[in-house]
């Protein structure tokens, strides 16, 4: 269960990044918002990766 949760966190982190980039490219959000959301995506991905290292695969 923990392994799957870690994989979901990694997927969520990977999906956050294009959303942040698209918001900046579309001109609806400023660069500071885009970088902040990108940083959150990176942190979520790293947390998922670290959790996956301690969990056993199913």
CHARMM internal coordinates of N, CA and C (Angstrom, degrees):
IC EDIT
DIST 1 N 1 CA 1.4507
DIST 1 CA 1 C 1.5386
ANGL 1 N 1 CA 1 C 110.94
DIST 1 C 2 N 1.3212
ANGL 1 CA 1 C 2 N 115.06
DIHE 1 N 1 CA 1 C 2 N -42.00
DIST 2 N 2 CA 1.4589
ANGL 1 C 2 N 2 CA 119.70
DIHE 1 CA 1 C 2 N 2 CA -179.52
DIST 2 CA 2 C 1.5239
ANGL 2 N 2 CA 2 C 110.94
DIHE 1 C 2 N 2 CA 2 C -66.00
DIST 2 C 3 N 1.3207
ANGL 2 CA 2 C 3 N 115.87
DIHE 2 N 2 CA 2 C 3 N -36.11
DIST 3 N 3 CA 1.4674
ANGL 2 C 3 N 3 CA 121.30
DIHE 2 CA 2 C 3 N 3 CA 178.81
DIST 3 CA 3 C 1.5313
ANGL 3 N 3 CA 3 C 110.34
DIHE 2 C 3 N 3 CA 3 C -63.21
DIST 3 C 4 N 1.3152
ANGL 3 CA 3 C 4 N 116.50
DIHE 3 N 3 CA 3 C 4 N -44.43
DIST 4 N 4 CA 1.4756
ANGL 3 C 4 N 4 CA 120.22
DIHE 3 CA 3 C 4 N 4 CA 179.74
DIST 4 CA 4 C 1.5229
ANGL 4 N 4 CA 4 C 111.31
DIHE 3 C 4 N 4 CA 4 C -65.26
DIST 4 C 5 N 1.3276
ANGL 4 CA 4 C 5 N 116.33
DIHE 4 N 4 CA 4 C 5 N -39.51
DIST 5 N 5 CA 1.4599
ANGL 4 C 5 N 5 CA 120.33
DIHE 4 CA 4 C 5 N 5 CA 177.74
DIST 5 CA 5 C 1.5288
ANGL 5 N 5 CA 5 C 110.58
DIHE 4 C 5 N 5 CA 5 C -61.83
DIST 5 C 6 N 1.3402
ANGL 5 CA 5 C 6 N 115.99
DIHE 5 N 5 CA 5 C 6 N -40.51
DIST 6 N 6 CA 1.4600
ANGL 5 C 6 N 6 CA 120.29
DIHE 5 CA 5 C 6 N 6 CA 178.14
DIST 6 CA 6 C 1.5217
ANGL 6 N 6 CA 6 C 110.72
DIHE 5 C 6 N 6 CA 6 C -63.45
DIST 6 C 7 N 1.3300
ANGL 6 CA 6 C 7 N 117.10
DIHE 6 N 6 CA 6 C 7 N -40.73
DIST 7 N 7 CA 1.4603
ANGL 6 C 7 N 7 CA 120.47
DIHE 6 CA 6 C 7 N 7 CA 178.83
DIST 7 CA 7 C 1.5311
ANGL 7 N 7 CA 7 C 110.99
DIHE 6 C 7 N 7 CA 7 C -66.44
DIST 7 C 8 N 1.3197
ANGL 7 CA 7 C 8 N 117.95
DIHE 7 N 7 CA 7 C 8 N -36.30
DIST 8 N 8 CA 1.4688
ANGL 7 C 8 N 8 CA 121.42
DIHE 7 CA 7 C 8 N 8 CA 177.17
DIST 8 CA 8 C 1.5241
ANGL 8 N 8 CA 8 C 110.26
DIHE 7 C 8 N 8 CA 8 C -65.68
DIST 8 C 9 N 1.3295
ANGL 8 CA 8 C 9 N 116.33
DIHE 8 N 8 CA 8 C 9 N -39.44
DIST 9 N 9 CA 1.4694
ANGL 8 C 9 N 9 CA 119.29
DIHE 8 CA 8 C 9 N 9 CA 176.64
DIST 9 CA 9 C 1.5218
ANGL 9 N 9 CA 9 C 110.76
DIHE 8 C 9 N 9 CA 9 C -62.45
DIST 9 C 10 N 1.3244
ANGL 9 CA 9 C 10 N 117.30
DIHE 9 N 9 CA 9 C 10 N -41.63
DIST 10 N 10 CA 1.4507
ANGL 9 C 10 N 10 CA 120.18
DIHE 9 CA 9 C 10 N 10 CA 178.49
DIST 10 CA 10 C 1.5226
ANGL 10 N 10 CA 10 C 111.10
DIHE 9 C 10 N 10 CA 10 C -63.11
DIST 10 C 11 N 1.3093
ANGL 10 CA 10 C 11 N 116.55
DIHE 10 N 10 CA 10 C 11 N -44.09
DIST 11 N 11 CA 1.4660
ANGL 10 C 11 N 11 CA 120.21
DIHE 10 CA 10 C 11 N 11 CA 178.33
DIST 11 CA 11 C 1.5266
ANGL 11 N 11 CA 11 C 110.84
DIHE 10 C 11 N 11 CA 11 C -62.66
DIST 11 C 12 N 1.3178
ANGL 11 CA 11 C 12 N 116.51
DIHE 11 N 11 CA 11 C 12 N -42.46
DIST 12 N 12 CA 1.4633
ANGL 11 C 12 N 12 CA 120.16
DIHE 11 CA 11 C 12 N 12 CA 178.02
DIST 12 CA 12 C 1.5177
ANGL 12 N 12 CA 12 C 111.96
DIHE 11 C 12 N 12 CA 12 C -61.48
DIST 12 C 13 N 1.3266
ANGL 12 CA 12 C 13 N 116.52
DIHE 12 N 12 CA 12 C 13 N -41.46
DIST 13 N 13 CA 1.4605
ANGL 12 C 13 N 13 CA 120.26
DIHE 12 CA 12 C 13 N 13 CA 177.43
DIST 13 CA 13 C 1.5121
ANGL 13 N 13 CA 13 C 112.28
DIHE 12 C 13 N 13 CA 13 C -62.72
DIST 13 C 14 N 1.3350
ANGL 13 CA 13 C 14 N 115.91
DIHE 13 N 13 CA 13 C 14 N -38.52
DIST 14 N 14 CA 1.4613
ANGL 13 C 14 N 14 CA 119.45
DIHE 13 CA 13 C 14 N 14 CA 179.01
DIST 14 CA 14 C 1.5273
ANGL 14 N 14 CA 14 C 112.50
DIHE 13 C 14 N 14 CA 14 C -71.43
DIST 14 C 15 N 1.3209
ANGL 14 CA 14 C 15 N 117.46
DIHE 14 N 14 CA 14 C 15 N -29.11
DIST 15 N 15 CA 1.4657
ANGL 14 C 15 N 15 CA 120.51
DIHE 14 CA 14 C 15 N 15 CA 179.92
DIST 15 CA 15 C 1.5250
ANGL 15 N 15 CA 15 C 112.77
DIHE 14 C 15 N 15 CA 15 C -80.86
DIST 15 C 16 N 1.3151
ANGL 15 CA 15 C 16 N 117.05
DIHE 15 N 15 CA 15 C 16 N -24.21
DIST 16 N 16 CA 1.4727
ANGL 15 C 16 N 16 CA 120.64
DIHE 15 CA 15 C 16 N 16 CA 179.98
DIST 16 CA 16 C 1.5274
ANGL 16 N 16 CA 16 C 110.87
DIHE 15 C 16 N 16 CA 16 C -69.37
DIST 16 C 17 N 1.3240
ANGL 16 CA 16 C 17 N 117.66
DIHE 16 N 16 CA 16 C 17 N -37.40
DIST 17 N 17 CA 1.4673
ANGL 16 C 17 N 17 CA 121.05
DIHE 16 CA 16 C 17 N 17 CA -175.42
DIST 17 CA 17 C 1.5234
ANGL 17 N 17 CA 17 C 113.59
DIHE 16 C 17 N 17 CA 17 C -60.38
DIST 17 C 18 N 1.3445
ANGL 17 CA 17 C 18 N 120.36
DIHE 17 N 17 CA 17 C 18 N -48.40
DIST 18 N 18 CA 1.4686
ANGL 17 C 18 N 18 CA 118.26
DIHE 17 CA 17 C 18 N 18 CA 178.97
DIST 18 CA 18 C 1.5289
ANGL 18 N 18 CA 18 C 112.94
DIHE 17 C 18 N 18 CA 18 C -64.51
DIST 18 C 19 N 1.3082
ANGL 18 CA 18 C 19 N 117.05
DIHE 18 N 18 CA 18 C 19 N -30.43
DIST 19 N 19 CA 1.4647
ANGL 18 C 19 N 19 CA 120.20
DIHE 18 CA 18 C 19 N 19 CA 177.58
DIST 19 CA 19 C 1.5302
ANGL 19 N 19 CA 19 C 109.64
DIHE 18 C 19 N 19 CA 19 C -64.97
DIST 19 C 20 N 1.3290
ANGL 19 CA 19 C 20 N 116.61
DIHE 19 N 19 CA 19 C 20 N -42.83
DIST 20 N 20 CA 1.4644
ANGL 19 C 20 N 20 CA 120.49
DIHE 19 CA 19 C 20 N 20 CA 178.62
DIST 20 CA 20 C 1.5267
ANGL 20 N 20 CA 20 C 111.06
DIHE 19 C 20 N 20 CA 20 C -64.44
DIST 20 C 21 N 1.3140
ANGL 20 CA 20 C 21 N 116.15
DIHE 20 N 20 CA 20 C 21 N -42.65
DIST 21 N 21 CA 1.4648
ANGL 20 C 21 N 21 CA 119.87
DIHE 20 CA 20 C 21 N 21 CA -179.65
DIST 21 CA 21 C 1.5250
ANGL 21 N 21 CA 21 C 110.73
DIHE 20 C 21 N 21 CA 21 C -66.32
DIST 21 C 22 N 1.3307
ANGL 21 CA 21 C 22 N 116.92
DIHE 21 N 21 CA 21 C 22 N -42.05
DIST 22 N 22 CA 1.4657
ANGL 21 C 22 N 22 CA 120.77
DIHE 21 CA 21 C 22 N 22 CA -179.70
DIST 22 CA 22 C 1.5293
ANGL 22 N 22 CA 22 C 111.25
DIHE 21 C 22 N 22 CA 22 C -63.83
DIST 22 C 23 N 1.3195
ANGL 22 CA 22 C 23 N 117.20
DIHE 22 N 22 CA 22 C 23 N -38.15
DIST 23 N 23 CA 1.4630
ANGL 22 C 23 N 23 CA 119.93
DIHE 22 CA 22 C 23 N 23 CA 177.70
DIST 23 CA 23 C 1.5044
ANGL 23 N 23 CA 23 C 112.10
DIHE 22 C 23 N 23 CA 23 C -62.65
DIST 23 C 24 N 1.3280
ANGL 23 CA 23 C 24 N 116.79
DIHE 23 N 23 CA 23 C 24 N -37.28
DIST 24 N 24 CA 1.4638
ANGL 23 C 24 N 24 CA 120.43
DIHE 23 CA 23 C 24 N 24 CA 179.44
DIST 24 CA 24 C 1.5260
ANGL 24 N 24 CA 24 C 110.98
DIHE 23 C 24 N 24 CA 24 C -74.00
DIST 24 C 25 N 1.3279
ANGL 24 CA 24 C 25 N 117.14
DIHE 24 N 24 CA 24 C 25 N -43.10
DIST 25 N 25 CA 1.4594
ANGL 24 C 25 N 25 CA 120.79
DIHE 24 CA 24 C 25 N 25 CA -178.10
DIST 25 CA 25 C 1.5307
ANGL 25 N 25 CA 25 C 111.00
DIHE 24 C 25 N 25 CA 25 C -66.71
DIST 25 C 26 N 1.3228
ANGL 25 CA 25 C 26 N 116.78
DIHE 25 N 25 CA 25 C 26 N -36.42
DIST 26 N 26 CA 1.4618
ANGL 25 C 26 N 26 CA 120.29
DIHE 25 CA 25 C 26 N 26 CA 179.60
DIST 26 CA 26 C 1.5295
ANGL 26 N 26 CA 26 C 112.28
DIHE 25 C 26 N 26 CA 26 C -70.64
DIST 26 C 27 N 1.3114
ANGL 26 CA 26 C 27 N 116.77
DIHE 26 N 26 CA 26 C 27 N -14.73
DIST 27 N 27 CA 1.4557
ANGL 26 C 27 N 27 CA 119.99
DIHE 26 CA 26 C 27 N 27 CA 178.74
DIST 27 CA 27 C 1.5134
ANGL 27 N 27 CA 27 C 113.50
DIHE 26 C 27 N 27 CA 27 C 82.90
DIST 27 C 28 N 1.3282
ANGL 27 CA 27 C 28 N 117.52
DIHE 27 N 27 CA 27 C 28 N 8.26
DIST 28 N 28 CA 1.4608
ANGL 27 C 28 N 28 CA 119.91
DIHE 27 CA 27 C 28 N 28 CA -178.95
DIST 28 CA 28 C 1.5160
ANGL 28 N 28 CA 28 C 112.46
DIHE 27 C 28 N 28 CA 28 C -84.90
DIST 28 C 29 N 1.3252
ANGL 28 CA 28 C 29 N 116.15
DIHE 28 N 28 CA 28 C 29 N -24.23
DIST 29 N 29 CA 1.4597
ANGL 28 C 29 N 29 CA 120.57
DIHE 28 CA 28 C 29 N 29 CA 179.41
DIST 29 CA 29 C 1.5161
ANGL 29 N 29 CA 29 C 108.96
DIHE 28 C 29 N 29 CA 29 C -126.18
DIST 29 C 30 N 1.3263
ANGL 29 CA 29 C 30 N 116.20
DIHE 29 N 29 CA 29 C 30 N 156.12
DIST 30 N 30 CA 1.4550
ANGL 29 C 30 N 30 CA 119.11
DIHE 29 CA 29 C 30 N 30 CA 179.75
DIST 30 CA 30 C 1.5333
ANGL 30 N 30 CA 30 C 110.90
DIHE 29 C 30 N 30 CA 30 C -87.30
DIST 30 C 31 N 1.3031
ANGL 30 CA 30 C 31 N 115.73
DIHE 30 N 30 CA 30 C 31 N 174.30
DIST 31 N 31 CA 1.4580
ANGL 30 C 31 N 31 CA 121.52
DIHE 30 CA 30 C 31 N 31 CA -175.26
DIST 31 CA 31 C 1.5234
ANGL 31 N 31 CA 31 C 111.63
DIHE 30 C 31 N 31 CA 31 C -64.95
DIST 31 C 32 N 1.3217
ANGL 31 CA 31 C 32 N 117.26
DIHE 31 N 31 CA 31 C 32 N -36.75
DIST 32 N 32 CA 1.4657
ANGL 31 C 32 N 32 CA 120.73
DIHE 31 CA 31 C 32 N 32 CA 179.90
DIST 32 CA 32 C 1.5221
ANGL 32 N 32 CA 32 C 110.98
DIHE 31 C 32 N 32 CA 32 C -60.71
DIST 32 C 33 N 1.3357
ANGL 32 CA 32 C 33 N 117.44
DIHE 32 N 32 CA 32 C 33 N -42.15
DIST 33 N 33 CA 1.4697
ANGL 32 C 33 N 33 CA 121.57
DIHE 32 CA 32 C 33 N 33 CA 177.65
DIST 33 CA 33 C 1.5217
ANGL 33 N 33 CA 33 C 110.38
DIHE 32 C 33 N 33 CA 33 C -64.56
DIST 33 C 34 N 1.3129
ANGL 33 CA 33 C 34 N 116.31
DIHE 33 N 33 CA 33 C 34 N -43.85
DIST 34 N 34 CA 1.4605
ANGL 33 C 34 N 34 CA 120.91
DIHE 33 CA 33 C 34 N 34 CA -178.96
DIST 34 CA 34 C 1.5276
ANGL 34 N 34 CA 34 C 111.23
DIHE 33 C 34 N 34 CA 34 C -62.48
DIST 34 C 35 N 1.3148
ANGL 34 CA 34 C 35 N 117.50
DIHE 34 N 34 CA 34 C 35 N -43.84
DIST 35 N 35 CA 1.4582
ANGL 34 C 35 N 35 CA 120.53
DIHE 34 CA 34 C 35 N 35 CA 178.65
DIST 35 CA 35 C 1.5217
ANGL 35 N 35 CA 35 C 112.08
DIHE 34 C 35 N 35 CA 35 C -67.23
DIST 35 C 36 N 1.3198
ANGL 35 CA 35 C 36 N 116.75
DIHE 35 N 35 CA 35 C 36 N -36.60
DIST 36 N 36 CA 1.4681
ANGL 35 C 36 N 36 CA 120.32
DIHE 35 CA 35 C 36 N 36 CA 177.99
DIST 36 CA 36 C 1.5158
ANGL 36 N 36 CA 36 C 112.11
DIHE 35 C 36 N 36 CA 36 C -65.37
DIST 36 C 37 N 1.3186
ANGL 36 CA 36 C 37 N 116.17
DIHE 36 N 36 CA 36 C 37 N -45.06
DIST 37 N 37 CA 1.4584
ANGL 36 C 37 N 37 CA 120.22
DIHE 36 CA 36 C 37 N 37 CA 179.25
DIST 37 CA 37 C 1.5254
ANGL 37 N 37 CA 37 C 110.37
DIHE 36 C 37 N 37 CA 37 C -67.76
DIST 37 C 38 N 1.3110
ANGL 37 CA 37 C 38 N 116.85
DIHE 37 N 37 CA 37 C 38 N -37.14
DIST 38 N 38 CA 1.4687
ANGL 37 C 38 N 38 CA 120.67
DIHE 37 CA 37 C 38 N 38 CA 176.58
DIST 38 CA 38 C 1.5286
ANGL 38 N 38 CA 38 C 110.42
DIHE 37 C 38 N 38 CA 38 C -63.13
DIST 38 C 39 N 1.3185
ANGL 38 CA 38 C 39 N 117.17
DIHE 38 N 38 CA 38 C 39 N -40.84
DIST 39 N 39 CA 1.4598
ANGL 38 C 39 N 39 CA 120.83
DIHE 38 CA 38 C 39 N 39 CA 177.96
DIST 39 CA 39 C 1.5289
ANGL 39 N 39 CA 39 C 111.22
DIHE 38 C 39 N 39 CA 39 C -63.51
DIST 39 C 40 N 1.3145
ANGL 39 CA 39 C 40 N 116.56
DIHE 39 N 39 CA 39 C 40 N -39.09
DIST 40 N 40 CA 1.4680
ANGL 39 C 40 N 40 CA 119.87
DIHE 39 CA 39 C 40 N 40 CA 176.52
DIST 40 CA 40 C 1.5245
ANGL 40 N 40 CA 40 C 110.09
DIHE 39 C 40 N 40 CA 40 C -63.21
DIST 40 C 41 N 1.3227
ANGL 40 CA 40 C 41 N 117.26
DIHE 40 N 40 CA 40 C 41 N -42.33
DIST 41 N 41 CA 1.4583
ANGL 40 C 41 N 41 CA 120.88
DIHE 40 CA 40 C 41 N 41 CA 178.23
DIST 41 CA 41 C 1.5158
ANGL 41 N 41 CA 41 C 112.17
DIHE 40 C 41 N 41 CA 41 C -61.39
DIST 41 C 42 N 1.3179
ANGL 41 CA 41 C 42 N 116.98
DIHE 41 N 41 CA 41 C 42 N -41.42
DIST 42 N 42 CA 1.4628
ANGL 41 C 42 N 42 CA 120.90
DIHE 41 CA 41 C 42 N 42 CA 178.59
DIST 42 CA 42 C 1.5289
ANGL 42 N 42 CA 42 C 110.35
DIHE 41 C 42 N 42 CA 42 C -65.36
DIST 42 C 43 N 1.3172
ANGL 42 CA 42 C 43 N 117.65
DIHE 42 N 42 CA 42 C 43 N -42.65
DIST 43 N 43 CA 1.4638
ANGL 42 C 43 N 43 CA 120.92
DIHE 42 CA 42 C 43 N 43 CA 179.36
DIST 43 CA 43 C 1.5214
ANGL 43 N 43 CA 43 C 110.87
DIHE 42 C 43 N 43 CA 43 C -63.89
DIST 43 C 44 N 1.3248
ANGL 43 CA 43 C 44 N 117.77
DIHE 43 N 43 CA 43 C 44 N -42.58
DIST 44 N 44 CA 1.4662
ANGL 43 C 44 N 44 CA 121.05
DIHE 43 CA 43 C 44 N 44 CA 178.46
DIST 44 CA 44 C 1.5227
ANGL 44 N 44 CA 44 C 110.19
DIHE 43 C 44 N 44 CA 44 C -62.14
DIST 44 C 45 N 1.3205
ANGL 44 CA 44 C 45 N 117.19
DIHE 44 N 44 CA 44 C 45 N -42.87
DIST 45 N 45 CA 1.4606
ANGL 44 C 45 N 45 CA 120.25
DIHE 44 CA 44 C 45 N 45 CA 179.19
DIST 45 CA 45 C 1.5266
ANGL 45 N 45 CA 45 C 111.01
DIHE 44 C 45 N 45 CA 45 C -63.65
DIST 45 C 46 N 1.3275
ANGL 45 CA 45 C 46 N 117.76
DIHE 45 N 45 CA 45 C 46 N -44.22
DIST 46 N 46 CA 1.4657
ANGL 45 C 46 N 46 CA 121.05
DIHE 45 CA 45 C 46 N 46 CA -179.17
DIST 46 CA 46 C 1.5295
ANGL 46 N 46 CA 46 C 110.62
DIHE 45 C 46 N 46 CA 46 C -65.13
DIST 46 C 47 N 1.3172
ANGL 46 CA 46 C 47 N 117.29
DIHE 46 N 46 CA 46 C 47 N -39.09
DIST 47 N 47 CA 1.4721
ANGL 46 C 47 N 47 CA 119.48
DIHE 46 CA 46 C 47 N 47 CA 176.16
DIST 47 CA 47 C 1.5220
ANGL 47 N 47 CA 47 C 110.87
DIHE 46 C 47 N 47 CA 47 C -61.75
DIST 47 C 48 N 1.3135
ANGL 47 CA 47 C 48 N 117.26
DIHE 47 N 47 CA 47 C 48 N -42.48
DIST 48 N 48 CA 1.4525
ANGL 47 C 48 N 48 CA 120.82
DIHE 47 CA 47 C 48 N 48 CA 177.49
DIST 48 CA 48 C 1.5092
ANGL 48 N 48 CA 48 C 111.99
DIHE 47 C 48 N 48 CA 48 C -63.95
DIST 48 C 49 N 1.3206
ANGL 48 CA 48 C 49 N 116.93
DIHE 48 N 48 CA 48 C 49 N -40.74
DIST 49 N 49 CA 1.4630
ANGL 48 C 49 N 49 CA 120.66
DIHE 48 CA 48 C 49 N 49 CA 178.77
DIST 49 CA 49 C 1.5215
ANGL 49 N 49 CA 49 C 111.08
DIHE 48 C 49 N 49 CA 49 C -64.64
DIST 49 C 50 N 1.3318
ANGL 49 CA 49 C 50 N 116.35
DIHE 49 N 49 CA 49 C 50 N -45.43
DIST 50 N 50 CA 1.4656
ANGL 49 C 50 N 50 CA 120.20
DIHE 49 CA 49 C 50 N 50 CA -179.55
DIST 50 CA 50 C 1.5275
ANGL 50 N 50 CA 50 C 110.78
DIHE 49 C 50 N 50 CA 50 C -63.82
DIST 50 C 51 N 1.3123
ANGL 50 CA 50 C 51 N 116.58
DIHE 50 N 50 CA 50 C 51 N -40.62
DIST 51 N 51 CA 1.4632
ANGL 50 C 51 N 51 CA 120.43
DIHE 50 CA 50 C 51 N 51 CA 178.92
DIST 51 CA 51 C 1.5216
ANGL 51 N 51 CA 51 C 110.75
DIHE 50 C 51 N 51 CA 51 C -65.90
DIST 51 C 52 N 1.2977
ANGL 51 CA 51 C 52 N 116.60
DIHE 51 N 51 CA 51 C 52 N -35.95
DIST 52 N 52 CA 1.4703
ANGL 51 C 52 N 52 CA 121.14
DIHE 51 CA 51 C 52 N 52 CA 179.51
DIST 52 CA 52 C 1.5271
ANGL 52 N 52 CA 52 C 110.54
DIHE 51 C 52 N 52 CA 52 C -66.49
DIST 52 C 53 N 1.3154
ANGL 52 CA 52 C 53 N 118.23
DIHE 52 N 52 CA 52 C 53 N -32.56
DIST 53 N 53 CA 1.4600
ANGL 52 C 53 N 53 CA 120.63
DIHE 52 CA 52 C 53 N 53 CA -179.96
DIST 53 CA 53 C 1.5267
ANGL 53 N 53 CA 53 C 112.60
DIHE 52 C 53 N 53 CA 53 C -65.47
DIST 53 C 54 N 1.3310
ANGL 53 CA 53 C 54 N 117.07
DIHE 53 N 53 CA 53 C 54 N -27.97
DIST 54 N 54 CA 1.4465
ANGL 53 C 54 N 54 CA 121.19
DIHE 53 CA 53 C 54 N 54 CA -179.74
DIST 54 CA 54 C 1.5265
ANGL 54 N 54 CA 54 C 113.60
DIHE 53 C 54 N 54 CA 54 C -93.43
DIST 54 C 55 N 1.3133
ANGL 54 CA 54 C 55 N 116.76
DIHE 54 N 54 CA 54 C 55 N -18.52
DIST 55 N 55 CA 1.4719
ANGL 54 C 55 N 55 CA 121.19
DIHE 54 CA 54 C 55 N 55 CA -178.11
DIST 55 CA 55 C 1.5183
ANGL 55 N 55 CA 55 C 110.02
DIHE 54 C 55 N 55 CA 55 C -89.56
DIST 55 C 56 N 1.3041
ANGL 55 CA 55 C 56 N 115.34
DIHE 55 N 55 CA 55 C 56 N 153.95
DIST 56 N 56 CA 1.4627
ANGL 55 C 56 N 56 CA 120.80
DIHE 55 CA 55 C 56 N 56 CA 176.88
DIST 56 CA 56 C 1.5164
ANGL 56 N 56 CA 56 C 109.66
DIHE 55 C 56 N 56 CA 56 C -93.47
DIST 56 C 57 N 1.3390
ANGL 56 CA 56 C 57 N 117.38
DIHE 56 N 56 CA 56 C 57 N 138.67
DIST 57 N 57 CA 1.4736
ANGL 56 C 57 N 57 CA 119.38
DIHE 56 CA 56 C 57 N 57 CA 177.27
DIST 57 CA 57 C 1.5238
ANGL 57 N 57 CA 57 C 110.64
DIHE 56 C 57 N 57 CA 57 C -65.01
DIST 57 C 58 N 1.3217
ANGL 57 CA 57 C 58 N 116.38
DIHE 57 N 57 CA 57 C 58 N 150.86
DIST 58 N 58 CA 1.4814
ANGL 57 C 58 N 58 CA 118.69
DIHE 57 CA 57 C 58 N 58 CA -178.67
DIST 58 CA 58 C 1.5067
ANGL 58 N 58 CA 58 C 112.52
DIHE 57 C 58 N 58 CA 58 C -67.35
END
COOR INIT
IC SEED 1 N 1 CA 1 C
IC BUILD
